[in-house]
Amino acid sequence: MLYALIPLLPLLAFIILGLGGHWIRERAHLVAVPAVLLSFALSLIALSEVAGGKILEIPLYTWASSGSLTITLGLYIDQLTVAMLILVTTVSSLVHVYTIGYMHGEPGYARFFSNIALFTFSMLMLVMSDNFLQLFVFWEAVGLCSYLLIGHWYDRESARVAATKAFLVNRIGDFGFMLGILLVFLTFGSLQYQQVFSRLETAVGGTVNLLGSIGGNWDVSVMTMICLLLFVGAVGKSAQVPLHVWLPDAMEGPTPISALIHAATMVTAGVFMVARLAPLYNLSPAAMDVVAVVGGVTMFVGATIAVTQTDIKRIVAYSTLSQLGYMMMACGLGGYIAGMYHLLTHGAFKALLFLGCGSVIIALHHEQDMRRMGGLKDTLPVTYWTFVIGSLALAGFPLTAGFFSKDELLLASWMSGGLGQGLTVLGLLTAMMTAFYSFRLVFVTFWGESRVDPHHAGHVHEPSKTVTIPLLILAVLSIVAGYIGIPEFLAPAFPGGESAIGHHGGSAAMGIMACATVMGLLGIAGAYVLYVKSPHLPDRFARQWQSLYQGSLHKWYVDEAYDQAFVNPTMKAADQLWKKVDVAVIDGAVNGVARGVAWGGWVTRLLQSGQAQNYALAMTVGAVVILGAYLFY
């Protein structure tokens, strides 16, 4: 039961700050930071137990019981869970410390710490869930926290719009996720992971008629339907094409949240879900092909957009989108261990890059356009060198964590067969673009002549130690995470995991490693030539390839297409409903009642004039009417 404190400590911090933040204010970190550090310590204890061969199942209480449906709130801790616990608590702890320096003096300081504590609790409960309903509840909870944190600066219209966009796009995915969970219960009679996994044989061969209600005949495997519906949720949460549009806009939130939610934790929930439900996905080759192709497309599209962006946080955001595509592609090709390996290493170096962006933004008084930077490597040495390490890891440079995990991922994809080999080639091309845009960011931001606003140029300096120390720790993790045997640790969590681990030996492995390294080096060299040696060339190429450049710069016009297809028609329909239903019918009925009462009051007022002669006349007329009626009828 000690492990129940892992999520409960951040929850306690949220309650204290939520209720007492008005009084605690600038001391909020004294509540939040110790709570998450204790969660990290308890996660290390759980790691030691699970590494010794234990799998912990901790029922807490019965949540719901109706008929054959019994749901307990419980915790399930195996190798996969522990790996995610270490990732979430490590990054969350460093982000908490970083926030002390980054958000210092902000009026919403306590509210911010309260919300990131709630997010940490929700994410920990998500990865520790032992059943589908608990997974869904905290899946929604992290979405709510994302909305609150993206919109932290709610006085900015851009932040409000971005938060709403993230919330609505995720609701689309979550609707499919909910349908998938309902189909799981209808098929297996349970929502407990282990019970469902033990009954998988009963679903094999079963079909669902998708057109039965309209007289058609389109039978789809039950397992395929379950996996695809659940994957719709992952497409939304992990920002896969076509529901990827919310992630870059989420950069409107404070940088610590970009690192915590949109690099290392929340957006990886979809990949974690697919890996956790590997026994289901293994029974549906069609669904796995869909997962792999969607991941491959996302991987490539994210990289093609990142190469032309100018906002430093958006470049890193599209990088996240692309790397999530890598992970999803690997899972769809059966390389769950490789996908999770890259998820864990990516969490370290991507959090490093986001926090490095935040350090630059602080130093330049909240400037985010890298075209107004340059020449910062001497004034921000810690930020620069840690940023270079993060970029090298992202580019898959040899001996970094990203080198080992990306090679493992590409090797697992190549060994899966025809589709996997095609996607591996696409992955290698994406690796070159990844290295290019990573070092384009480094060279334009830190090298060359300074383009910093002259009003701020003389005041640029390294931020406080609460900002730089997390950078140094993440820089170390971005290297050493590749050497600690993560695939071997994760293997027991997956069916046949021990035999699925790729080994860096043999012709295929050496070939993939060599190709990936060459692609990375070509990307770095290309960025050096274009942005250091010949900085006039990018503008020349942009003019020469205007249509491609504009397409990439405008994110291939996906947002514009969504506006035309969905947003604008919805707004027009809402406007018509407002005019014809709200104003004409609802407001008309309410106002009509009011007018009727007013008219009745006016008529009644005429009968109560206060003049005696009017009353005498009324009495005389009444007497004549009564007498006439008596005489004639």
Buried (B, 14 or more C-beta within 10 A) or exposed (E): EEBBBBBBBBBBBBBBBBEBBEEBEEEBBEBBBEBBBBBBBBBEEBBEBBEEEEBBEBEEEEBEEEEEEBBBBBBBBBBBBBBBBBBBBBBBBBBBBBBBBBBBEBEBBBBBBBBBBBBBBBBBBBBBBBBBBBBBBBBBBBBBBBBBBBBBBEEEEEBBBBBBBBBEBBEBBBBBBBBBBBBBBEBBBBBBBEEBBEEBEEBEEEEBEEEEEEEEEEEBBBBBBBBBBBBBBBBBBBBBBBBBBBBBBBBBBBBBBBBBBBBBBBBBBBBBBBBBBBBBBBBBEBBBEBBBBBBBBBBBBBBBBBBBBBBBBBBBBBBBBBBBBBBBBBBBBBBBBBBBBBBBBBBBBBBBBBBBBBBBBBBBEEBBEBEBBBBBBEBBEBBBBBBBBBBBBBBBBBEBBBBBBBBBBBBBBBBBEEBBEBBBBBBBBBBBBBBBBBBBBBBBBBBBEBBBEEEBEEEBEBBBEBBBBBBBBBBEBBBEBBEEEBBEBBBBBBEEBEEBBBEEEEEEBEEBBEBBBEBBBBBBBBBBEBBBEEBEEBEEEBEEEEEEBEBBBEBBEBBEEBBEEEBEEEEEEEEEEEEEEEEEEEEEEEEEEEEEEEEEEEEEEEEEEEEEEEEEEEEEEEEEEEEEEEEEE
